[in-house]
Amino acid sequence: METILVLAHTEADGSLARSVREALHAAATLHKSLAGSKLVVGLIGDKVQTAANSIAASPATKYFGVTGADFTQSRYATDVAAAEAISQAGQATVIVAPATSRWARVLPGVAQRLGGRADTHVTGVAAADGKISVSRWYYRQRMEGTLTRTLRPWVIGIDPGSQTACDCGAGAAVVEMVAVTLTDAARRTTVVGLREPQADAQTIRPDAQLLFVTGAGWTKKQADGQTHVPEAEKLILGFLKQARASLGSSKSLVDLGGEGQTVLPFLSHLNQIGQTGATPRHAKGLSTCCHGEEPHTVGWRFINERRAISLDPNCGWARGKADVLYVADAFAVITKVNELLAAGSAA
Ligand SMILES: Cc1cc2nc3c(=O)[nH]c(=O)nc-3n(C[C@H](O)[C@H](O)[C@H](O)COP(=O)(O)OP(=O)(O)OC[C@H]3O[C@@H](n4cnc5c(N)ncnc54)[C@H](O)[C@@H]3O)c2cc1C
């Protein structure tokens, strides 16, 4: 009989991130399809009662907590000790956790300490005939593999954004506190602060509804025989700021910098979408000044609704790669869209 533990840490304000609700949804679905299984939740943080209450209507029958100032910050030594103690208290055989940056560092260590195994980048968990299987993508998301394990405990890191979030409501949860004895060495590392780019500089936003893709056309000579890179920069950043979209790019555009041409300074290879780039998951995508060639559009596999703006009516987007192609000048279209967005937010 499996005992499925959802392992989570609280956010700085004591709440639970969406990725926790996603892991909980995956675990609850697994629990439902595994007769005789138990579902429990383990929470780690300064205080966990508010977080536990926020998901109290979930099908979990028990809540465990490790709390205190030592467990507020993201620190391997204390996180792994807390996770190990909760897993043992809950007698977990399957441990499902969101692969946040904090947990991704810790989960393989938890499996090692418990004599189990860990699988990362999991995007699906299922059970059939009493057998659990997980799925994940390989080879730059071109092949999906499904695997099972007999060894327990089995630690499963769920990729954030790959599941629907559990909408289990709030209530009053009874949290059983688990004591963890820490050595001084475990407290040696201290997080002294967080540095993050300003909102305008942070162009990759995995949680955004919209992926906004820029192609090399933004830097090419336009109808007047001139390039308009500073104007392109202003339009793109203006759109990103107002639409809170995530910024993707074609390879040609990010490569231009390496070839000594004038490029958009906020783009790097991290923004590249495609065969040799990323395959992000967003509800919608809007491509601009990009030709829509196969090595690029293969990275749009998980984008549900696709639109493109290109001057070329015979571009790849017109050949079945996009739901809607606007044959238009992206400079003119995005100028107008930015005006409408500004008017909308002012209204
Ligand atoms: C092995 C391999 C791997 C690759 N991997 C990737 C990858 O991971 N990702 C990737 O993106 N590419 C990849 N490529 C490259 C890919 O094949 C294309 O060369 C690249 O995507 C082209 O980029 P682009 O469409 O931005 O540029 P271009 O082909 O130069 O197209 C620019 C487009 O902008 C349009 N345009 C210009 N001005 C305007 C305007 N004012 N308004 C509207 N439209 C305008 C033009 O009509 C044109 O269609 C790979 C290639 C190979 C061989």
The ligand as an SDF file (V2000), in Angstrom:
LIG
                    3D

 53 58  0  0  0  0  0  0  0  0999 V2000
   20.5560   22.7050  -36.8890 C   0  0  0  0  0  0  0  0  0  0  0  0
   19.7500   23.9730  -36.8000 C   0  0  0  0  0  0  0  0  0  0  0  0
   19.1570   24.3120  -35.5970 C   0  0  0  0  0  0  0  0  0  0  0  0
   18.4160   25.4960  -35.4960 C   0  0  0  0  0  0  0  0  0  0  0  0
   17.8130   25.7940  -34.3140 N   0  0  0  0  0  0  0  0  0  0  0  0
   17.0410   26.9030  -34.2430 C   0  0  0  0  0  0  0  0  0  0  0  0
   16.3680   27.2370  -33.0250 C   0  0  0  0  0  0  0  0  0  0  0  0
   16.4590   26.5550  -32.0050 O   0  0  0  0  0  0  0  0  0  0  0  0
   15.6040   28.3510  -33.0010 N   0  0  0  0  0  0  0  0  0  0  0  0
   15.4750   29.1740  -34.1080 C   0  0  0  0  0  0  0  0  0  0  0  0
   14.7600   30.1890  -34.0150 O   0  0  0  0  0  0  0  0  0  0  0  0
   16.1200   28.8800  -35.2480 N   0  0  0  0  0  0  0  0  0  0  0  0
   16.8980   27.7800  -35.3440 C   0  0  0  0  0  0  0  0  0  0  0  0
   17.5430   27.5260  -36.4990 N   0  0  0  0  0  0  0  0  0  0  0  0
   17.5410   28.5690  -37.5610 C   0  0  0  0  0  0  0  0  0  0  0  0
   16.2300   28.6030  -38.3480 C   0  0  0  0  0  0  0  0  0  0  0  0
   16.2810   27.6320  -39.3800 O   0  0  0  0  0  0  0  0  0  0  0  0
   16.0500   29.9860  -38.9810 C   0  0  0  0  0  0  0  0  0  0  0  0
   17.2220   30.3420  -39.6830 O   0  0  0  0  0  0  0  0  0  0  0  0
   15.7360   31.1020  -37.9810 C   0  0  0  0  0  0  0  0  0  0  0  0
   14.6840   30.7160  -37.1350 O   0  0  0  0  0  0  0  0  0  0  0  0
   15.3300   32.3450  -38.7720 C   0  0  0  0  0  0  0  0  0  0  0  0
   15.0960   33.4130  -37.8810 O   0  0  0  0  0  0  0  0  0  0  0  0
   14.0920   34.5740  -38.2720 P   0  0  0  0  0  0  0  0  0  0  0  0
   12.8260   33.9970  -38.7640 O   0  0  0  0  0  0  0  0  0  0  0  0
   14.0200   35.5050  -37.0990 O   0  0  0  0  0  0  0  0  0  0  0  0
   14.9050   35.3970  -39.4080 O   0  0  0  0  0  0  0  0  0  0  0  0
   14.6510   35.5570  -40.9500 P   0  0  0  0  0  0  0  0  0  0  0  0
   14.6380   34.2370  -41.6350 O   0  0  0  0  0  0  0  0  0  0  0  0
   15.6340   36.5680  -41.3940 O   0  0  0  0  0  0  0  0  0  0  0  0
   13.1960   36.1440  -41.0560 O   0  0  0  0  0  0  0  0  0  0  0  0
   12.8690   37.4570  -40.7320 C   0  0  0  0  0  0  0  0  0  0  0  0
   11.3890   37.6550  -41.0470 C   0  0  0  0  0  0  0  0  0  0  0  0
   11.0170   38.9430  -40.6190 O   0  0  0  0  0  0  0  0  0  0  0  0
   10.0650   39.4660  -41.5500 C   0  0  0  0  0  0  0  0  0  0  0  0
   10.0300   40.9140  -41.3600 N   0  0  0  0  0  0  0  0  0  0  0  0
   10.9940   41.8230  -41.6230 C   0  0  0  0  0  0  0  0  0  0  0  0
   10.5620   43.0650  -41.3010 N   0  0  0  0  0  0  0  0  0  0  0  0
    9.3060   42.9320  -40.8310 C   0  0  0  0  0  0  0  0  0  0  0  0
    8.3310   43.8350  -40.3600 C   0  0  0  0  0  0  0  0  0  0  0  0
    8.5480   45.1480  -40.2890 N   0  0  0  0  0  0  0  0  0  0  0  0
    7.1420   43.3370  -39.9490 N   0  0  0  0  0  0  0  0  0  0  0  0
    6.8800   42.0140  -40.0000 C   0  0  0  0  0  0  0  0  0  0  0  0
    7.7670   41.1030  -40.4680 N   0  0  0  0  0  0  0  0  0  0  0  0
    8.9640   41.5590  -40.8710 C   0  0  0  0  0  0  0  0  0  0  0  0
   10.5940   38.9900  -42.8980 C   0  0  0  0  0  0  0  0  0  0  0  0
    9.5460   39.0010  -43.8430 O   0  0  0  0  0  0  0  0  0  0  0  0
   11.0700   37.5840  -42.5610 C   0  0  0  0  0  0  0  0  0  0  0  0
   10.0260   36.6600  -42.7570 O   0  0  0  0  0  0  0  0  0  0  0  0
   18.2960   26.3550  -36.6310 C   0  0  0  0  0  0  0  0  0  0  0  0
   18.8910   25.9940  -37.8340 C   0  0  0  0  0  0  0  0  0  0  0  0
   19.6110   24.8240  -37.9340 C   0  0  0  0  0  0  0  0  0  0  0  0
   20.2580   24.4860  -39.2430 C   0  0  0  0  0  0  0  0  0  0  0  0
  1  2  1  0
  2  3  1  0
  2 52  2  0
  3  4  2  0
  4  5  1  0
  4 50  1  0
  5  6  2  0
  6  7  1  0
  6 13  1  0
  7  8  2  0
  7  9  1  0
  9 10  1  0
 10 11  2  0
 10 12  1  0
 12 13  2  0
 13 14  1  0
 14 15  1  0
 14 50  1  0
 15 16  1  0
 16 17  1  0
 16 18  1  0
 18 19  1  0
 18 20  1  0
 20 21  1  0
 20 22  1  0
 22 23  1  0
 23 24  1  0
 24 25  2  0
 24 26  1  0
 24 27  1  0
 27 28  1  0
 28 29  2  0
 28 30  1  0
 28 31  1  0
 31 32  1  0
 32 33  1  0
 33 34  1  0
 33 48  1  0
 34 35  1  0
 35 36  1  0
 35 46  1  0
 36 37  1  0
 36 45  1  0
 37 38  2  0
 38 39  1  0
 39 40  1  0
 39 45  2  0
 40 41  1  0
 40 42  2  0
 42 43  1  0
 43 44  2  0
 44 45  1  0
 46 47  1  0
 46 48  1  0
 48 49  1  0
 50 51  2  0
 51 52  1  0
 52 53  1  0
M  END
$$$$
